[in-house]
Amino acid sequence: MTGTEASQAARPDTRSRLLDAAEALFAERGSESVSLREIGRAAGARNVIAAQYWFTDRDGLVRALVERHAPDIETARHSLLDEYEAAL
């Protein structure tokens, strides 16, 4: 594996760790009380602006968190709609 391939293979892991850290910190203190740099440090990112690189800004990070959970939300929503329709 070349250096570029190794770097590309590690990228999703960094992004995933950033999302995990953001989710935990946001749950603990709220999204407005946590800086992108703090999220990067909590995720163990080597670059202090890793969150900015991956998500551009706080809104991009929140969008990524929503997208991450969208499949589970949709599954639960469809299940609730099915139950509602069955009860009619």
C-alpha positions as CSV (number, residue, x, y, z in Angstrom):
1,M,0.0,0.0,0.0
2,T,1.4,3.4,-1.0
3,G,1.5,6.4,1.3
4,T,-1.5,7.9,-0.6
5,E,-3.5,4.7,-0.3
6,A,-2.8,4.5,3.4
7,S,-3.8,8.1,3.9
8,Q,-7.1,7.6,2.0
9,A,-7.8,4.4,4.0
10,A,-7.3,6.4,7.3
11,R,-9.6,9.2,6.3
12,P,-13.0,7.6,7.0
13,D,-11.6,6.6,10.4
14,T,-10.7,10.2,11.2
15,R,-14.0,11.5,10.0
16,S,-15.8,8.8,12.0
17,R,-13.8,9.7,15.2
18,L,-14.7,13.4,14.7
19,L,-18.4,12.6,14.4
20,D,-18.2,10.3,17.5
21,A,-16.4,13.1,19.5
22,A,-18.8,15.8,18.3
23,E,-21.8,13.7,19.2
24,A,-20.5,13.0,22.7
25,L,-19.5,16.6,23.3
26,F,-22.7,18.1,21.9
27,A,-24.8,15.7,24.1
28,E,-22.8,16.7,27.1
29,R,-22.6,20.5,26.7
30,G,-24.6,21.5,23.6
31,S,-23.5,22.2,20.1
32,E,-22.8,25.9,20.7
33,S,-20.5,25.3,23.7
34,V,-18.0,23.1,21.8
35,S,-15.4,24.4,19.4
36,L,-14.3,22.5,16.3
37,R,-10.8,22.5,17.6
38,E,-12.0,20.8,20.8
39,I,-13.8,18.2,18.8
40,G,-10.5,17.6,16.9
41,R,-8.6,17.2,20.1
42,A,-11.2,14.8,21.6
43,A,-11.1,12.7,18.4
44,G,-7.3,12.4,18.6
45,A,-6.8,14.1,15.3
46,R,-3.2,15.1,14.6
47,N,-4.3,18.3,12.8
48,V,-6.1,20.8,15.0
49,I,-8.3,21.9,12.1
50,A,-9.4,18.4,11.1
51,A,-13.0,19.1,11.8
52,Q,-12.9,22.2,9.5
53,Y,-11.2,20.1,6.8
54,W,-13.9,17.5,6.9
55,F,-17.0,19.6,7.6
56,T,-16.1,23.2,6.8
57,D,-18.0,24.6,9.8
58,R,-20.3,23.7,12.6
59,D,-23.3,23.6,10.3
60,G,-21.6,21.1,8.1
61,L,-20.7,19.0,11.1
62,V,-24.3,19.0,12.3
63,R,-25.5,18.1,8.8
64,A,-23.1,15.2,8.8
65,L,-24.4,14.0,12.2
66,V,-28.0,14.2,10.9
67,E,-27.0,12.3,7.7
68,R,-25.3,9.7,9.9
69,H,-28.5,8.9,11.8
70,A,-31.0,9.4,8.9
71,P,-31.3,5.7,8.0
72,D,-32.2,4.8,11.5
73,I,-34.6,7.7,11.8
74,E,-36.2,6.7,8.5
75,T,-36.6,3.1,9.6
76,A,-38.2,4.1,12.9
77,R,-40.5,6.6,11.1
78,H,-41.7,4.0,8.6
79,S,-42.3,1.6,11.4
80,L,-44.4,4.2,13.3
81,L,-46.3,5.0,10.1
82,D,-47.0,1.3,9.5
83,E,-48.3,0.9,13.0
84,Y,-50.5,3.9,12.6
85,E,-51.9,2.7,9.3
86,A,-52.6,-0.8,10.7
87,A,-54.6,0.8,13.6
88,L,-56.9,2.6,11.2
